[in-house]
């Protein structure tokens, strides 16, 4: 009987030792399985961050234009104005039908602050010296007829940087009011940071 109890106790002890060993092994394997993928993810994340390219989605150009008052116009991102120059007359314009912004000045104008001038259709915008012409046109929704605002101008046009060759930036800001033929007044303001392109130049000297 004692021999039987001794054998049974020994068997139970061995079984207990074996269970603990299996449990420890299972815990170690689980710890290993959890730790290794985490380390791999952290390493991968670190590599991705190191290899991520710098944000270079723009070439430095930017613009904002606000027109409020008798009419309110919004210019979308695709309405970015273009800086062009023909026969020594600078023409900054949005290639849009409505609303449309046109700015005229002499090509030899220097950085500084200038007043707004009235556009003279007979003499042309190029005849304006020492000032800047700002003109806005848009469609009146109830009639479909375009309204033109360029008379009785009052405002400032500040040129921060004037290009001296193709590829230079034109940087300017402006704020003022112009009237239409019926006496309606709109306020026009904006900030321009435009790159000059040879595609829009013809017989132009700065």
C-alpha positions as CSV (number, residue, x, y, z in Angstrom):
1,X,0.0,0.0,0.0
2,X,2.8,2.4,0.9
3,X,4.5,1.5,-2.3
4,X,1.3,2.3,-4.2
5,X,0.9,5.7,-2.5
6,X,4.5,6.5,-3.1
7,X,4.2,5.7,-6.8
8,X,1.0,7.7,-7.1
9,X,2.5,10.8,-5.4
10,X,5.6,10.6,-7.6
11,X,3.4,10.5,-10.7
12,X,1.4,13.5,-9.5
13,X,4.6,15.5,-8.8
14,X,6.0,14.7,-12.3
15,X,2.7,15.7,-13.8
16,X,2.7,19.0,-11.9
17,X,6.3,19.8,-12.9
18,X,5.5,19.0,-16.5
19,X,2.4,21.3,-16.5
20,X,4.4,24.2,-15.1
21,X,7.1,23.7,-17.7
22,X,4.5,23.7,-20.5
23,X,2.8,26.9,-19.1
24,X,6.2,28.7,-18.9
25,X,6.9,27.6,-22.4
26,X,3.6,28.8,-23.6
27,X,4.0,32.2,-21.9
28,X,7.4,32.7,-23.4
29,X,6.3,31.9,-26.9
30,X,3.3,34.2,-26.5
31,X,5.6,37.0,-25.3
32,X,7.9,36.4,-28.2
33,X,5.1,36.4,-30.7
34,X,3.7,39.7,-29.4
35,X,7.0,41.5,-29.1
36,X,8.5,40.7,-32.5
37,X,5.6,42.1,-34.7
38,X,5.5,45.3,-32.5
39,X,9.2,45.8,-33.1
40,X,8.8,45.2,-36.8
41,X,5.9,47.7,-37.1
42,X,7.9,50.4,-35.2
43,X,10.9,49.8,-37.4
44,X,8.7,50.0,-40.5
45,X,7.0,53.2,-39.3
46,X,10.4,54.8,-38.6
47,X,11.6,53.9,-42.1
48,X,8.5,55.3,-43.7
49,X,8.8,58.5,-41.9
50,X,12.5,58.8,-42.8
51,X,11.8,58.1,-46.5
52,X,8.6,60.4,-46.8
53,X,9.3,63.1,-49.4
54,X,9.0,66.8,-48.5
55,X,5.8,68.5,-49.3
56,X,6.4,70.2,-52.6
57,X,2.9,70.3,-54.1
58,X,3.2,74.0,-55.1
59,X,5.7,76.2,-56.8
60,X,5.3,79.1,-54.4
61,X,2.4,80.7,-56.2
62,X,-0.6,81.9,-54.3
63,X,-3.5,84.3,-54.6
64,X,-6.6,85.6,-52.8
65,X,-9.2,87.9,-54.3
66,X,-12.3,89.3,-52.6
67,X,-15.1,91.2,-54.3
68,X,-18.0,92.5,-52.2
69,X,-20.6,95.2,-52.4
70,X,-23.2,95.7,-55.1
71,X,-22.1,92.2,-56.3
72,X,-20.2,89.5,-54.5
73,X,-17.9,87.3,-56.5
74,X,-15.9,84.2,-55.6
75,X,-12.7,83.1,-57.4
76,X,-12.0,79.4,-57.2
77,X,-8.5,77.8,-57.2
78,X,-8.6,77.2,-60.9
79,X,-9.2,80.9,-61.4
80,X,-5.6,81.8,-60.5
81,X,-4.6,85.0,-62.3
82,X,-1.8,85.0,-64.9
83,X,1.0,87.6,-65.1
84,X,1.6,88.6,-68.8
85,X,3.2,91.5,-70.6
86,X,2.7,92.6,-74.2
87,X,4.5,95.7,-75.7
88,X,5.7,96.9,-72.3
89,X,2.2,96.8,-70.8
90,X,1.7,94.4,-67.9
91,X,-1.7,92.7,-67.8
92,X,-2.6,90.5,-64.8
93,X,-5.9,88.7,-65.5
94,X,-8.0,85.7,-64.5
95,X,-8.8,83.6,-67.5
96,X,-12.5,83.4,-66.5
97,X,-15.7,84.7,-68.0
98,X,-17.5,85.7,-64.8
99,X,-16.2,87.0,-62.6
100,X,-13.1,88.4,-64.3
101,X,-10.4,90.6,-62.8
102,X,-8.1,92.7,-65.0
103,X,-5.1,94.7,-63.7
104,X,-3.0,96.9,-66.0
105,X,0.3,98.8,-65.4
106,X,3.5,99.8,-67.2
107,X,6.2,97.1,-67.4
108,X,8.8,99.5,-66.0
109,X,6.9,100.2,-62.8
110,X,8.9,99.9,-59.6
111,X,7.9,98.3,-56.3
112,X,6.0,100.8,-54.2
113,X,2.5,102.1,-53.5
114,X,0.3,103.3,-56.3
115,X,-3.2,104.8,-56.7
116,X,-5.9,103.3,-58.9
117,X,-6.5,104.9,-62.2
118,X,-9.6,105.0,-64.4
119,X,-9.3,102.9,-67.5
120,X,-9.4,105.0,-70.7
121,X,-10.7,102.7,-73.5
122,X,-9.7,105.2,-76.1
123,X,-6.1,105.6,-74.9
124,X,-5.6,102.1,-73.6
125,X,-4.4,101.0,-70.2
126,X,-0.8,101.4,-71.2
127,X,-1.2,105.2,-71.2
128,X,-1.5,105.2,-67.4
129,X,1.8,106.1,-65.9
130,X,2.5,106.0,-62.2
131,X,-0.7,104.3,-61.3
132,X,-2.5,101.0,-61.7
133,X,-5.8,100.1,-63.4
134,X,-8.1,97.6,-61.7
135,X,-11.2,96.4,-63.6
136,X,-13.8,93.8,-62.7
137,X,-16.5,92.3,-64.9
138,X,-19.3,89.9,-64.0
139,X,-22.7,88.6,-65.0
140,X,-25.8,89.9,-63.4
141,X,-27.8,86.7,-62.8
142,X,-31.3,88.1,-63.5
143,X,-30.4,89.6,-66.8
144,X,-27.4,87.6,-68.0
145,X,-25.7,90.9,-69.1
146,X,-22.1,91.6,-67.9
147,X,-21.5,94.5,-65.5
148,X,-18.2,96.3,-65.8
149,X,-16.7,98.1,-62.8
150,X,-13.8,100.5,-63.4
151,X,-15.0,104.0,-63.0
152,X,-14.4,106.3,-59.9
153,X,-11.6,104.2,-58.6
154,X,-10.3,104.7,-55.1
155,X,-7.6,102.5,-53.6
156,X,-4.0,101.5,-53.1
157,X,-2.0,99.0,-55.1
158,X,1.2,97.9,-53.3
159,X,3.9,96.2,-55.4
160,X,6.3,94.3,-53.1
161,X,8.3,92.5,-55.9
162,X,8.4,93.3,-59.6
163,X,9.9,90.7,-61.9
164,X,13.0,91.6,-63.9
165,X,13.1,88.4,-66.0
166,X,11.2,85.3,-66.8
167,X,10.7,83.1,-63.8
168,X,10.7,85.9,-61.2
169,X,7.8,86.4,-58.8
170,X,5.3,89.2,-59.0
171,X,4.1,90.0,-55.4
172,X,1.5,92.6,-54.7
173,X,-1.6,93.4,-52.6
174,X,-4.4,95.8,-53.3
175,X,-7.6,97.2,-51.8
176,X,-10.1,99.7,-53.1
177,X,-13.4,100.4,-54.7
178,X,-14.7,100.9,-58.3
179,X,-18.1,101.7,-59.7
180,X,-20.2,100.4,-62.6
181,X,-22.1,102.5,-65.2
182,X,-25.1,102.7,-63.0
183,X,-23.2,103.9,-60.0
184,X,-23.0,100.6,-58.1
185,X,-19.9,100.3,-56.0
186,X,-17.9,97.1,-55.3
187,X,-14.9,96.6,-53.0
188,X,-12.0,94.8,-54.5
189,X,-9.1,93.4,-52.5
190,X,-6.5,90.7,-52.9
191,X,-3.0,89.3,-52.5
192,X,-1.0,88.0,-55.4
193,X,2.2,85.9,-55.5
194,X,2.6,84.9,-59.2
195,X,5.4,83.4,-61.2
196,X,6.1,84.9,-64.6
197,X,6.1,82.7,-67.6
198,X,7.5,83.2,-71.0
199,X,4.3,81.9,-72.5
200,X,2.6,85.2,-71.8
201,X,5.3,87.7,-72.9
202,X,5.6,89.5,-76.2
203,X,7.8,92.5,-76.9
204,X,8.1,93.2,-73.2
205,X,11.0,94.9,-71.4
206,X,11.2,95.6,-67.7
